[in-house]
Amino acid sequence: MSELDHTVATLKGLGEALNKATLSLDLSGIGQARGQRVELRDQINDYLIPRMQRLDAPLLAVIGGSTGSGKSTITNSLARADVSPSGVLRPTTRAPVLICHPDDEPWFLAADVLPELARVTGERGDATGQTLRIRPVPTLRPGLAMIDAPDIDSIEEANRDLATQLLAAADLWLFVTTAVRYADAVPWDFLRRATERGTEIAVIINRVPPGATGEIVPHLQGMLTEGGLDGVTIYPIEQTQLNDDAQLAEPSIQPLRAMLDELASDAERRAAIVRKTLEGALASVPDRANGVLMASRQQDEASDALRVSMEEVYRQAQSNIERDIVEGALLRSEVLDRWQELIGTAELMRAVQSRISQVRDRLTGFIKGRTAATTEVQGEITSTLEQILLDHADRAALDVVERWRELPGGTQVLDEDRSLESASPELKASLSSEIRNWQDDVLDLVRERGAGKRTTARVLALGVNGIGVALMIVLFAQTGGMTGGEVAVASGTAALSQTLLNAIFGEQAVRDLATEARQQLLHRVGTAFDLDANRFRSRLWGTVSDPGTTDELHSAIAAYTATRNG
């Protein structure tokens, strides 16, 4: 691969990386980098790559400037034809017009330069800002084309963006201002940027009062020199009546026409201008790209802070749920009432000191044949657990929203979506199913661990559902979250359940069963909450680019810089 091909390849890679690195968060100082990203990406695709591949292509001069500076009138006068509409309504130039000699038309129709702009031919017809009207003009000489660009300070943002894009695709700027506006800030900002990139510039100062050229031109020349634009040629056009074709009188534009004609006829001079502008633009790429890279890293840091804060909230929510489980938050009210009705707690408490077999037998007598009552206990567990989980989910969602509103970029990502302030409808709809599925998991554990002959007989005597509920009660038996009489009741209930299970499975096996059942519950809850948190992740990643694009941009800049330095 030649050096030229390698440079073009790295430029393409950089252009692709810039396209992906969208700077969408409205962070402090990121606005300038956002515009720089678009401008550099467009210049790579619109100018640098096609120009490097065809150094002998016609030189492209873009006529740019402020609103009402007379760009279209100057374009028509140079073409000696009505090629670009002019008038008092602003903006007059909505779709850019490119004029060239008919021999050069195929090059511009091929869409190598400014490839994203659709081509339109003919004198009139529908054209939007995203089109480039090609007008072949026999009065121009081959080798040089001109574009009448929209206003750089247009009231329409799309026109300003397009003007910037066109100027970045130019070999030569013909910058138009007027005698009363040449000190305006916006044109000087563009001129400084052109200087930083080594772009060849000529300044046209239009509507100079008759006799004032000797005063205004030196003053403007001094301003240019002071601004680092020493050596820029100024072409004054005095205020005068337009002719019948609404064009400038030929003497007023003769110096400008002579310069363009000479340039068109001198291939070596055109090549020198192309090389100067191209080399200046290529040299400016790393610094401009690094500005975008810094902004992309800033956005990554902001989005990462949002993500981390959200993950912390949901991680804490699951930790709080585990705490509620082990501290007995579920062993209250209806759950305890139903379980006590099922096993006869008061009477059996008096038998706790008897042999385990007697306790087991008494429990069997109470539970056996009472499937409906067991189902009621499971239902109460489902209802209570579901409400606890929903409370935690609602608190987590609101906590994330409140944190994000305090973090850079968070309000923009939330986008006033109030639905994010509570658990999603999908979570609410799925929790009952998840809890029932977990209860089925517990029953499967009971069946699996009760596979031995002796154990099987005991399980069958009590019923899988009854033993499963007893295991759930043991699971929620740590009563750190209760007070007063609740502790005594829950402790007694849990003790009986523990005694029953120990008699069937053995003490260590019961501990293992409770641990596994708890882990399964927490896993199901964690999965459900993680899916609920995806709402925030989706909103975040739908707003910002993938963090990997920053690394891709860094690599693309490094590859281009290495090619330049090599």
N, C-alpha and C positions, 0 to 999 in steps of 0.2 A: 504494500500500500504506500502510495506517494505521500509526501508531507502534506500536500494540498488535500488529498483525500482523507488523511488522518485528521486534519484540522476540521474539515467539513463534518466528519463523523462525530467528533467530540462536540462540535457546535449543535448538531442534531440532538445528541444525548442531553446537552445542557438545556436546549429548548424544551425537550420533553419533561425534564425534571422541573423546570420553571412552571410548566403548564400544570403539573400535579400539585405544586406547593402553593395552594390557594391560601392566602392570608385573610381568612374570613372573619376572625375575631376583631372586634373594634377595640384594640388595645392602644394604650398611649404610645404615640410615635410610629404606629404601624401603617398609618394611612399613606405616608410617602413611599414606604417600601412596597406597598400594594401597587401603586401606580408604576413604580420602577420595575416591578416584576412583569407587568403586562407589556410595558414599553420595550424591555430587553427581549422578552420572548418574541414579540412581534418583529423587532428589528432582526433577530436571528433568522426568522423564517421569511420575512419580507425582503430583506436586503442582504445580509451577510452571506448566507448560503448561496442564493442565486447569483450574487455578484462575484463571489469567489469562483463559482463554476463557469461564469462567462464574463471575464474581465473585458472582453471586446464588445460587450453589449452596449447599446446607445446610452449615453450619459443622461441621467434623469435629474432634472431641476424641479424643485417643488416651490411654488409661489405661495408663501404663507404669511400670515400677519393678523392684525387685529380687525375687529368688526368695523366695517365702513371705511377701510383704508384704501379701497379701490383695486383690489386684487383682480376681480373679474374683468374690470375695464382694461387693466393693463394686459391681461391675458388675451382678450379680444383684439386689442390694438396690435400686440406682437404677432398674432395669427392673421391679422387683417381679415377677420371673419367673426361672426357672432357664434362663438363656440361655448361660451359660458355665460349664463344669465346674470344680469346685473340690474340693480334697482334700489329703491329706497327701503323696501321691506327687508327685515333682518330675521334670520340669516338668508342671504340669497343663494349661497353655494351649500346645498345640502348633500348632494352626491358629487364627489370629485370628478373633474374632467381632465383627461390626459390628451394633450395634443402632440402629434408627432408627424414626421414625413411619412407618406404612404409606404415607403420602403421599410420603415421601421415598425409598422403596425403588427406584423406577425409576431415579433418578439414580445410585445406587450399583450397581445391576445393569448399567447401561450400560457399566461398566468404564472410565470416563474417568479416575477417580482410581484409582491402583494398578492399571494396566491389565494388568500381567504376572501378577497373581494371579487364578486361575480362581474364578468365583463358585459358591458352593454355598448352597442354600436348604433350609429345613426345620429341625426341631429336632435331629435326629440323623442319622447317616450317616457314611460314610467321608470323611475330610478330612485332607489332609496340610498341611505347613507352607506350601506354595505355593498355598494356597486361601484365600479370604476367605468365611466363612460370613455370610450376610445374614439377620438376624433382625428382622423388623418387630415393633415393640412398641407397642401402642396407648397404653400409659401414658406414653410419651414425647411431648413436644410437637414439632410439625413445625419444621424449621429447624435442628435440631441432632442430630448422630449421634455415637456413641461406639464406639471399638474397644478391646476388651480384648486387649492385645498380649502376646506371650511375654516371658519374663524377660530383662532387659538383661544379666544375669550368669548366664544359663543354662549348664548343663554342656555343652549341645549348641551347637556353633558356628552351625549353621543357625538355631537359635532366636534367638541373639544378633544375627545378621545381619538376620533378619526384624524383630526389635524395632527395630533402628536404622532400617530402611527405613520402618517404619510411623510412627515418631516424626518422621521427616523429611517425611512426607506430612500432618502434622497442622497445623490452624489453631491449635489450643490443646492444650497438654500438661497432663494431670492426672497429676502425678507422685506415685506412691505410695511411701512409705517407712514405717518403723516407729520406735517410740520407742527401740528398742535398736540400730537400724541406720542412723539418719539421718546419721551421720558417715562412713559407708563411702565409699571412694574412687570406686568405679564410678559411683554415682548423681551424685556431684558433677562428674565428668568430663562426663556427659551434660548436666547443668544448665549448665555453663560453655559448652558448644558451643551450647546453645539460646540463651543470652544473646548470644553473638557473632553469631547470625543473627537476633536480634530476635524470637524466637518468644514468643508469649504463654504464660505458665506459671502454673499453680496447683499448690501442693504439698499433698498429703494425708498427714498423719502418723497412721498407724493404730496401734491397740493401745496407746494411751497409758494408763498405770496410772491408775485413778481418783484424782482429786485432784492429779495431777502436771501437768495441762495448764498451769497458771500458771507452772510452772518450765521445762517443756520447750519450749513454743512461743516464749517470748522468746529462749531460747538458740538455737533453730533460726533465728529471725528475725535474730539477730545474725550468725550464720554466713552467711546468705543475703546480708545487706547487705555483709559483708566480702568475699564472693565476687562482688560486682558485681550481685547480684540484688535490689537494694533495691526494695521495692514489690510483691513477690510475695506473694499472699494465701495464708495457711496455714489448712487445714481439719483440725482435730484430730478424731480418732474414738477415744473411750475404749474400753478393753478391756471387753467385755461378752459375755454369753451370746447366741448366735444364736437366733433364733426357730425355730419348727417347720419353716419352709421353708428353714432354713439361711441366713437373711438377717439383716442388721443391723437392730436396732430402729430404727424411723423417727426418733425424736428424735436419735439419734447421727449420722444423715446429713442431717438437715433443713437445716442451713446450706448444705451442698454442693448438695442438691437445689434449694433456693431460688435459688442462684446460677445453676444450669443452666436452670431454668425461666424465670428473668428474662431470661437471655441468649437463650433460644429465642423468647421473645415480643417481643424488642426488636431489630428488623431493623437499626436504625442502629448499635446497639452491636456486633451481630455483624459488620456491615460494617467497623466500625472495627478490630475484632480481626483480621479477614481482611486488611485493608490493612496493618496493622502487621506481622503475621507475613510476609505476602507481600513487602512492601517490604524487610524485614530479610533475607529469604532471597535476594531478587534482588541486594541490595547486597553480599551475602557471596560471590556467585558468582565474581567475578574472582580474589580472593585464594585461594579454595579451588582454583580451576582452575589458578592459577599454581603452587601447590604440587605438583599433579600434573604440570604441565609441567616443572618442575625435576627431578622424579624420572624423567620420561620421557627428558629429556636425559642424565641420569646413566646410565640404562640404555643409551641410544644410544652413549655414550662407552665403556661396558664392552663392549658387543657389537662395536663398531668395533675395539676393541683386540684382541678375540678374532679377528675376521676378518682384521685386518692381520697378526697374528702367523702365522696359518695361511697367508695368501698369501705371506708372506716365506719361510716354510719351503719351500713348493712351488716358488717362484721360484728359491730357492737350489738345490733338488734338480735342477731343469732346467739350471741353470748348471753344476752338478757333472757332470751327464751330458754336457754339451757339452765340458767339460774332459776327461773320460775318452775321448770320441771322438777329439778332436784330439791327445791325448797317447798314443794307441796302446794303450789298455787292452784293445782287442779283438784286437790282433795278437799273440796268445799261444797257446801249447800247440797244440790241435787245429787251429785256424784256419791257423796258419803251417805246420803239418805237412802239412795237406791241400793247401794252395796250392803248397808246395814240391814235393810229389809231382806236382802237375799240370804245373808249368812247368819242372821240372828246374833249380832255382836254381843249384846248385853248378857245373854244366857251363856254363850260360848266363852266369854271372858273368864267365867268362873271355872272353866275346865282347862284353862291354859296350863295350870300346874300338873294336870294329869298326863298320862302317857300320850306321846304324839299320835299313836294309832287311834286312841280314843277321840282326840281332837279331829283327826282326819275323818273318822267315821261320823262324828257329829256334823262336820261341815258337809260331808257327802249327803247326809240326810236332808240338810237344808237345801242344798243346791240341786240335787238330782231331780230331774223332771221339771225344772223351773227355767226352761229355755227362754221363755218370754221375758222373765225378770232379768235374766242375764243380758238379753238384747237391750233392755231398758238402760242398764248400767252402761253398756257400750255407747248407746245413744247420748247419754248424759256426758260421757267422756268426750265424744265427738263434738257436741255442742259447746262445752266449756273450753276445750282446747282450741276450737275454731275461733271463738271470740278472743281468747288470749292472743292467738297468732295475728288476727286482724288488727287488734289494738297495737301490737308491735309494728306491724307493717305500715299502718297509718302514721305512727310516730316517726318511723324511719323515713318515709317519703317526705313528710313535712320538714323534718330535720335537714334532709338533703337540699330541699328548695331554699330553706333559710340560709344554709351555709353558702350555697351557690350565689345567692343574691349579694353576699358580702365579698365574693372573690372576683377578680378581674375576668370579664367575659361571661360570667355566670348568668346575669340577667338576659344577655343576648341569647344564650343557648336555651334558656327556659322559654323565652319568647311569649311571656304572659300566659302560658298554658296552665290554668288552675287545676286541671285534672291530675297534674303531677304532685299535688299537695297531699294526696291520700293514696292508699293502695289501689291498684288497678282493678277494674271489674273482672279481668281474667283471673287474678289471684283470688278474689272473693269467690268466684265460681268454682275454683279448683280445690280450695282448701278442704271442703267436706270430703271430696273424693280422695284426696291424698291421705287424710286421717283414716278413712275407712280402709284404704289400701294398707296403711300401716297396721291397723288392727288385724287385717288378714295376715300380714307378715308375722305378727305375734302368734297367731293361732298356728301358722306353719311351723314356727319355732317349737311350740308345744308338741306338735305332732312328731317333729323330727327328733326332739330330745326324749320323747316318751316312746321310742321305738322298741326298747327292751321288753321282754315278756312281763316281768313283774311291774315295771313302770307303766306299760300299756294297760294292764288291768286296772291300775289306779286311775289312770287318765280316763279310761272308759267309764269307770264308776262315777266319777265326778262330771265328766263331759269336758270336751276340749274348750268350749266357750267359757265355762266357769273357771277353769284353770287359767285360760288366757286373760280373763278379767282380773283374776287374782294377781297375775304377773304384772298387769298394768298398774294395779294399786301399789304393789311393791315398788315398781319403777318410780311412782310419784310419792314415795313414802317419806322422804326426807322433809321434815316439817319446819324447817327454818323460817318459812314464810308465814307461819301461822302464829296465833296468840291465844292465850286463855283456853277455853273449853275445846276449841277446834283442835288444839294439840293433843289433848287427851283422847278425843274421839278418833282422830286420824291415827294416832299412835296405836291405839288398841286395834283398830281395823287393820292397819298394816301389819301388826304383830301376828294377828290371826292368819292373814294372807301369807306371811313369811313362814309361819309354822306349817301351814298346809303345803306349801311348795317344797319346803325342806323335807317333809315326810315323803313326798313323791319323788323328787329329783336328787335330793342331797343339798347341803348348804352351799358348797362351792359351785355346783351346777346352777343353782338359783342365782348366785351372784353373776355368773357368766351370762345367764339368760337375760337378766335385767340390764346388764351392760350392753349386750348386743341389741336388745329391743330399743334401748335409749339411743344408741348410735344410728339405728335404722330410722327412728323418728327424726333425729336431728339432720340426717342426710336428706330425708324427704323435705323437711322444712327448709333446709339450706338451698336445695334445688329450686323450690318454689319461690323463695325470696330472691334468689339470683336471677330467675326469669323476670321477676317484678322489677329488679334493678336494671334490667336490660332497657327499660324505657329511657332511663337517664343516659345509658351508654349510647343508645341509638340516636338520641337527641344530640349528644356531644359529637359523635363521629359523623353525624349528618351535617354538622356545622363546620367542623374543622377537618383538615386533610389528615390522612393517615400519618402517624408520627414517623413512619419509615421514609416518608418523602423528604424529610430534612436530611437524613443520611444519604439518600439518593442524590439530592442537590449538592451536598458536600462532595460526594465522589465525582459528580459531573464537573464541578468547578476544578477539582484537583486534576482530573483527566485533561481538561482544556488547558489549564495552566502548564501542566507538564509538556503538552504538545507545543505550546508557545515558547517555553523556555528551552525545549529540546532543539 
